[in-house]
């Protein structure tokens, strides 16, 4: 894909094509780095396992929480234009193409390209981006890239014939400097290089000249930033007003960051158990039980469980729930004690099973479930709703010229409300915009 982006960038004939190709090239380079980093972690884990670190590795697996899905949507970045620029419409119309790069581990997504000038008060990204198989210790890095757009810039770069002409007219010394500058620009066309990051060597193409995206600002979101609604986060600026790709950022972003742990949306374990309150030591009853979310739901029959009717007994399972196994008794064998503090009181239940292996399986699963709830924190207070991205993106509003709005043929109507323009007006508008 990176080779294809290079070829596409070399063949671009207009600004929009070159911007999209340069954006794809930067995204591909970042993905290559992320995959190389992931491969290095896998090899390191294999080496540690070979040298005898199995005991530590096993201990870490016992307390490893479940994964989940993380969604970021409705991203808004406010701008802070000067009064003379926005209200009085003075100064040069500073126009930039921007997009967001979102990285969580080795999973990387990019947003759509947005054109920004002083007519906008906010940079809006309508994308809904979902990261799967994410742990509670995730670090979602949001990077804002910008490229200054120049209308009369030659996106494809000068041809070898033009370079030879420059060399012949300016002399051998000047020709070497020009060639060196062009090669340097082509090698740097892949995007911004942040401190501490080294891009792998990229193949060089003489024609791979075009717009360059630079890192404008960034932030890192973690589990403590997860909320049901909109929330404002601080934005770290990476550019100054002297940079040509600079935009007057307010210094914050607004977005909706939502997480769905697997333990909250899928049944964890189900089966038959004998349940009794701790106060009544003689009252045991068989139930069909399923562990889901923050509750152990107990149904009287398996049909009621499959139909998801109202359960007869609901045993709360929270982050502070304590689960333990008692010693074996002659009559009922081992018991699993479940104690949950709610509103100043402890809600206690005791469950057991006819099989010792089944008791051990339930005990391990319950303790793991409590561990999952504890690590995912507020994400397990209730199930947050994630709006799935639509497969068909809505067409963005075209900010074209008056000529395109009028001359472009519209669908045929039985009774047209507006009469067709004459050929003379069409020709005048066409010649005007071509000269422009």
C-alpha positions as MATLAB code, in Angstrom:
seq = 'XXXXXXXXXXXXXXXXXXXXXXXXXXXXXXXXXXXXXXXXXXXXXXXXXXXXXXXXXXXXXXXXXXXXXXXXXXXXXXXXXXXXXXXXXXXXXXXXXXXXXXXXXXXXXXXXXXXXXXXXXXXXXXXXXXXXXXXXXXXXXXXXXXXXXXXXXXXXXXXXXXXXXXXXXXXXXXXXXXXXXXXXXXXXXXXXXXXXXXXXXXXXXXXXXXXXXXXXXXXXXXXXXXXXXXXXXXXXXXXXXXXXXXXXXXXXXXXXXXXXXXXXXXXXXXXXXXXXXXXXXXXXXXXXXXXXXXXXXXXXXXXXXXXXXXXXXXXXXXXXXXXXXXXXXXXXXXXXXXXXXXXXXXXXXXXXXXXXXXXXXXXXXXXXXXXXXXXXXXXXXXXXXXXXXXXXXXXXXXXXXXXXXXXXXXXXXXXXXXXXXXXXXXXXXXXXXXXX';
ca = [
       0.000    0.000    0.000;
       2.896    2.341    0.670;
       4.363    1.693   -2.784;
       0.938    2.340   -4.280;
       0.638    5.638   -2.400;
       4.025    6.707   -3.786;
       2.966    5.914   -7.344;
      -0.350    7.656   -6.870;
       1.350   10.746   -5.463;
       3.641   10.857   -8.494;
       0.686   10.656  -10.869;
      -1.498   13.269   -9.141;
      -2.573   16.152  -11.346;
      -4.548   18.313   -8.909;
      -4.476   19.391   -5.292;
      -7.192   17.116   -3.885;
      -5.623   13.993   -5.344;
      -2.184   14.922   -4.024;
      -3.514   15.639   -0.541;
      -5.293   12.287   -0.349;
      -2.207   10.449   -1.624;
       0.082   12.190    0.860;
      -2.362   11.423    3.677;
      -2.432    7.744    2.675;
       1.355    7.647    2.555;
       1.697    9.058    6.073;
      -0.907    6.613    7.392;
       0.860    3.657    5.756;
       4.216    4.680    7.244;
       2.682    4.897   10.724;
       1.094    1.464   10.337;
       4.410   -0.053    9.277;
       6.059    1.345   12.415;
       3.242    0.084   14.641;
       3.426   -3.428   13.176;
       7.207   -3.516   13.543;
       6.833   -2.496   17.197;
       4.234   -5.211   17.756;
       6.492   -7.803   16.134;
       9.336   -6.738   18.414;
       7.136   -7.253   21.500;
       6.131  -10.736   20.313;
       9.754  -11.752   19.757;
      10.748  -10.369   23.147;
       8.002  -12.405   24.850;
       9.171  -15.542   23.017;
      12.759  -14.974   24.148;
      11.709  -14.464   27.777;
       9.689  -17.659   27.670;
      12.681  -19.599   26.332;
      15.084  -18.376   29.010;
      12.839  -19.552   31.853;
      10.513  -16.698   32.806;
       7.474  -18.944   32.666;
       6.531  -18.501   36.323;
       6.264  -14.708   35.998;
       4.445  -15.068   32.710;
       1.877  -17.389   34.250;
       1.264  -15.051   37.165;
       0.588  -12.153   34.808;
      -1.884  -14.263   32.824;
      -3.871  -15.136   35.965;
      -4.676  -11.474   36.632;
      -5.020  -10.376   33.021;
      -8.402   -8.598   32.574;
     -10.677   -9.065   29.601;
     -10.573   -6.921   26.480;
     -13.238   -4.657   25.047;
     -14.178   -2.172   22.365;
     -13.327    1.522   22.450;
     -15.162    4.027   20.270;
     -14.278    7.639   19.497;
     -16.816    9.777   17.660;
     -18.052   13.345   17.133;
     -14.574   14.851   17.319;
     -14.596   18.648   17.470;
     -11.546   20.932   17.624;
     -12.392   24.603   18.263;
     -10.442   27.355   16.547;
      -9.501   30.753   17.956;
      -9.239   33.209   15.084;
      -8.295   36.832   15.619;
     -11.111   39.380   15.485;
      -9.628   41.015   12.405;
      -9.512   37.683   10.591;
     -12.902   36.202   11.460;
     -15.233   39.137   12.068;
     -13.684   41.802    9.825;
     -12.538   39.299    7.171;
      -9.128   40.936    6.804;
      -5.770   39.445    6.000;
      -4.765   36.511    3.857;
      -7.220   33.620    3.634;
      -5.143   31.005    5.447;
      -6.338   27.617    4.162;
      -5.125   24.213    5.353;
      -6.042   20.586    4.812;
      -6.233   18.660    8.084;
      -7.011   15.133    9.218;
      -6.732   13.089   12.397;
      -4.650    9.963   12.908;
      -5.811    7.748   15.771;
      -3.566    5.011   17.118;
      -4.298    2.443   19.809;
      -1.534   -0.141   19.964;
      -0.974   -1.499   16.468;
      -4.467   -0.496   15.328;
      -4.421    2.771   13.357;
      -7.256    4.683   11.714;
      -7.384    7.974    9.871;
     -10.250   10.410    9.489;
     -11.529   12.129    6.396;
      -9.693   15.137    5.013;
     -11.171   18.510    6.019;
     -10.390   21.882    4.436;
     -10.093   24.619    7.091;
      -9.983   28.398    6.743;
     -11.184   31.385    8.772;
     -14.806   30.768    7.808;
     -14.881   27.795   10.232;
     -15.043   28.072   14.006;
     -14.564   24.337   14.629;
     -12.818   21.475   12.875;
     -15.440   18.715   12.763;
     -14.788   15.039   12.060;
     -17.931   12.966   11.634;
     -16.108    9.620   11.665;
     -16.969    6.935   14.217;
     -13.806    4.936   14.825;
     -13.898    1.672   16.792;
     -10.901   -0.194   18.223;
     -11.440   -3.887   19.018;
      -9.611   -6.189   21.454;
      -8.429   -3.289   23.601;
      -7.305   -3.740   27.203;
      -8.288   -1.415   30.078;
      -4.776    0.052   30.071;
      -5.229    1.357   26.515;
      -3.581    4.558   25.324;
      -5.458    6.150   22.436;
      -3.238    8.743   20.772;
      -5.020   11.373   18.688;
      -2.803   13.314   16.271;
      -3.912   16.290   14.182;
      -1.976   16.774   10.939;
      -2.096   19.869    8.755;
      -0.855   20.867    5.311;
      -0.953   24.368    3.874;
      -2.726   24.409    0.516;
      -1.415   26.621   -2.271;
      -3.634   26.931   -5.296;
      -0.897   27.405   -7.892;
       1.465   24.733   -6.580;
       2.529   21.997   -9.021;
       1.639   18.843   -7.093;
       3.403   16.460   -9.406;
       6.734   18.214   -9.066;
       8.993   19.387  -11.889;
       9.786   16.925  -14.628;
      13.355   15.783  -15.399;
      13.264   17.959  -18.520;
      12.546   21.073  -16.429;
      15.318   20.125  -14.003;
      17.767   19.811  -16.888;
      16.669   23.176  -18.201;
      17.271   24.767  -14.815;
      20.676   23.153  -14.600;
      21.705   24.353  -18.050;
      20.572   27.923  -17.503;
      21.863   28.402  -13.956;
      25.137   26.544  -14.130;
      26.544   23.308  -12.757;
      26.892   24.489   -9.146;
      23.334   25.805   -8.908;
      22.050   22.690  -10.666;
      23.502   20.425   -7.976;
      21.890   22.505   -5.232;
      18.496   22.384   -6.931;
      18.703   18.626   -7.474;
      19.728   18.135   -3.850;
      16.820   20.241   -2.605;
      14.323   18.361   -4.771;
      15.609   14.957   -3.636;
      15.443   16.073   -0.016;
      11.860   17.238   -0.470;
      10.894   13.945   -2.091;
      12.475   11.918    0.711;
      10.608   13.983    3.316;
       7.250   13.729    1.617;
       6.129   10.838    3.807;
       5.017   12.938    6.773;
       6.226   14.301   10.061;
       8.934   12.548   12.075;
       8.434   12.957   15.802;
      11.278   12.867   18.316;
      12.089    9.325   19.354;
      10.547    7.776   16.241;
      12.562    6.525   13.272;
      10.828    5.805   10.005;
      12.116    2.845    8.015;
      13.978    3.745    4.831;
      11.531    4.551    2.062;
      12.130    4.048   -1.663;
      12.905    7.228   -3.555;
      10.979    8.410   -6.569;
      11.945   11.522   -8.490;
       8.315   12.412   -9.080;
       7.174   11.768   -5.499;
       6.869   15.464   -4.687;
       3.745   16.904   -3.204;
       2.085   18.334   -0.118;
       3.553   17.420    3.225;
       1.471   16.895    6.349;
       2.979   18.036    9.633;
       1.970   17.248   13.188;
      -0.051   20.207   14.459;
      -1.268   18.916   17.853;
      -1.814   15.690   19.760;
      -3.295   14.197   22.910;
      -3.509   10.783   24.583;
      -6.789    9.409   25.934;
      -7.002    6.701   28.592;
      -9.688    4.858   30.494;
     -10.215    7.750   32.920;
     -11.362    9.886   29.958;
     -14.209    7.508   29.083;
     -17.647    9.086   29.584;
     -21.129    8.506   28.191;
     -21.481   12.013   26.690;
     -19.206   14.713   25.316;
     -16.086   15.600   27.223;
     -13.334   18.182   26.688;
      -9.691   17.122   26.729;
      -6.485   19.122   26.652;
      -4.581   19.311   23.380;
      -0.795   19.575   23.206;
       0.326   21.937   20.441;
       3.298   20.919   18.284;
       3.532   23.973   16.016;
       3.912   27.727   16.330;
       2.360   30.653   14.473;
       5.416   30.903   12.240;
       4.740   27.501   10.648;
       2.940   27.684    7.269;
       0.627   24.800    8.285;
      -0.311   26.481   11.570;
      -3.933   26.925   12.657;
      -5.142   28.943   15.698;
      -6.193   26.040   17.911;
      -8.037   26.761   21.146;
      -5.981   24.108   22.947;
      -8.672   21.494   23.534;
     -10.732   18.858   21.752;
     -14.278   17.659   22.359;
     -15.275   14.097   21.618;
     -17.338   11.145   22.757;
     -15.110    8.348   24.095;
     -16.985    5.150   24.958;
     -15.783    1.699   26.070;
     -17.575   -1.646   26.125;
     -15.774   -4.438   28.026;
     -16.575   -7.920   26.795;
     -17.677   -8.951   30.299;
     -20.508   -6.378   30.162;
     -22.016   -7.315   26.800;
     -21.593  -11.094   26.603;
     -22.604  -13.912   28.955;
     -19.527  -15.102   30.826;
     -20.630  -18.505   32.143;
     -23.873  -20.412   32.545;
     -24.973  -23.658   34.170;
     -26.877  -25.253   37.008;
     -26.186  -24.190   40.609;
     -27.700  -24.650   44.043;
     -28.297  -21.272   45.662;
     -29.257  -20.219   49.203;
     -29.026  -17.040   51.285;
     -26.454  -17.284   54.052;
     -29.067  -16.528   56.729;
     -31.118  -19.625   55.882;
     -28.670  -22.503   55.996;
     -31.338  -25.171   55.315;
     -33.008  -23.676   52.234;
     -31.318  -24.788   48.994;
     -32.855  -24.491   45.556;
     -31.691  -25.508   42.083;
     -31.378  -22.750   39.484;
     -30.229  -22.285   35.939;
     -27.702  -19.460   36.318;
     -25.903  -17.128   33.951;
     -23.220  -14.549   34.794;
     -23.663  -11.387   32.758;
     -22.730   -7.792   33.472;
     -22.965   -6.935   37.145;
     -25.328   -9.741   38.106;
     -25.554  -13.492   38.507;
     -29.059  -14.190   37.171;
     -30.846  -17.255   38.536;
     -33.795  -18.762   36.614;
     -35.982  -21.650   37.649;
     -35.837  -23.444   34.301;
     -33.554  -23.435   31.284;
     -36.454  -22.268   29.075;
     -36.847  -19.111   31.161;
     -33.115  -18.455   30.838;
     -33.230  -18.788   27.045;
     -36.284  -16.514   26.828;
     -34.581  -13.999   29.150;
     -37.578  -13.751   31.445;
     -37.386  -11.993   34.783;
     -35.041  -14.026   37.012;
     -36.225  -15.293   40.394;
     -32.952  -14.418   42.155;
     -30.427  -11.735   41.230;
     -27.036  -11.948   42.930;
     -25.108   -8.670   42.546;
     -21.516   -8.910   41.336;
     -19.602   -5.632   41.672;
     -16.002   -4.399   41.673;
     -15.822   -4.805   45.470;
     -17.496   -8.237   45.577;
     -15.620  -10.895   47.539;
     -15.637  -14.473   46.279;
     -14.237  -17.426   48.231;
     -14.462  -21.227   48.494;
     -15.167  -23.012   51.766;
     -13.839  -26.349   52.965;
     -15.603  -29.493   51.803;
     -18.627  -30.629   53.854;
     -20.006  -34.180   54.084;
     -23.430  -33.250   52.658;
     -22.982  -30.413   50.150;
     -19.236  -30.513   49.578;
     -17.541  -27.182   48.822;
     -19.413  -23.847   48.793;
     -18.747  -20.572   47.022;
     -19.404  -17.519   49.202;
     -20.403  -14.299   47.427;
     -20.491  -11.094   49.488;
     -21.234   -7.658   48.014;
     -21.457   -4.420   50.066;
     -24.492   -2.392   48.959;
     -25.770    0.761   50.720;
     -23.875    0.022   53.913;
     -24.990   -3.633   54.149;
     -23.402   -6.831   52.886;
     -25.518   -8.908   50.508;
     -24.392  -12.511   51.078;
     -25.161  -15.613   49.030;
     -23.819  -19.148   48.964;
     -23.795  -21.313   45.837;
     -22.632  -24.855   45.216;
     -22.742  -27.632   42.642;
     -22.717  -31.398   42.572;
     -19.386  -31.493   40.783;
     -16.147  -30.328   42.392;
     -14.733  -29.416   39.001;
     -17.822  -27.301   38.303;
     -17.366  -25.468   41.608;
     -13.748  -24.705   40.779;
     -14.751  -23.497   37.315;
     -17.416  -21.158   38.710;
     -15.103  -19.878   41.421;
     -12.324  -19.068   38.958;
     -14.755  -17.391   36.556;
     -16.363  -15.291   39.304;
     -13.001  -14.089   40.586;
     -11.883  -13.284   37.044;
     -15.122  -11.395   36.455;
     -14.610   -9.275   39.571;
     -11.068   -8.569   38.353;
     -12.450   -7.449   34.983;
     -14.941   -5.082   36.610;
     -12.245   -3.624   38.847;
      -9.827   -2.925   35.984;
     -12.435   -1.406   33.654;
     -13.601    0.980   36.428;
     -16.472    3.292   35.416;
     -16.893    1.472   32.098;
     -18.662   -1.296   34.047;
     -21.164    0.912   35.878;
     -23.553    0.286   33.000;
     -23.407   -0.784   29.374;
     -22.441    2.202   27.240;
     -23.975    2.391   23.794;
     -21.658    2.511   20.784;
     -23.054    3.901   17.549;
     -21.780    1.632   14.820;
     -20.326    3.490   11.804;
     -22.507    3.338    8.736;
     -21.110    1.478    5.749;
     -22.239    4.214    3.377;
     -20.766    7.626    4.104;
     -22.940   10.593    3.387;
     -21.684   12.789    0.603;
     -20.091   15.942    2.029;
     -21.516   19.304    1.030;
     -19.819   20.534   -2.097;
     -18.375   24.000   -1.722;
     -18.133   24.534   -5.435;
     -18.525   27.631   -7.546;
     -21.693   29.207   -8.799;
     -20.860   27.819  -12.217;
     -20.895   24.213  -10.990;
     -24.137   24.729   -9.105;
     -25.915   26.216  -12.119;
     -24.379   24.508  -15.136;
     -24.278   20.964  -13.738;
     -27.352   19.247  -15.176;
     -29.973   18.334  -12.606;
     -32.301   15.317  -12.761;
     -35.140   15.714  -15.185;
     -38.387   16.937  -13.723;
     -41.886   16.783  -15.104;
     -42.560   20.442  -14.342;
     -39.295   22.298  -13.879;
     -39.658   25.133  -11.418;
     -36.770   27.145  -12.888;
     -36.296   27.547  -16.642;
     -33.012   26.454  -18.211;
     -30.298   29.063  -18.612;
     -29.462   30.217  -22.064;
     -26.314   29.045  -23.835;
     -24.941   32.553  -23.656;
     -24.992   32.641  -19.840;
     -23.514   29.156  -19.653;
     -20.679   30.145  -21.960;
     -19.979   33.331  -19.985;
     -19.822   31.526  -16.672;
     -17.654   28.763  -18.141;
     -15.081   31.146  -19.606;
     -15.011   33.190  -16.384;
     -14.125   30.260  -14.164;
     -11.651   28.814  -16.620;
      -9.720   32.099  -16.703;
      -9.874   32.264  -12.936;
];
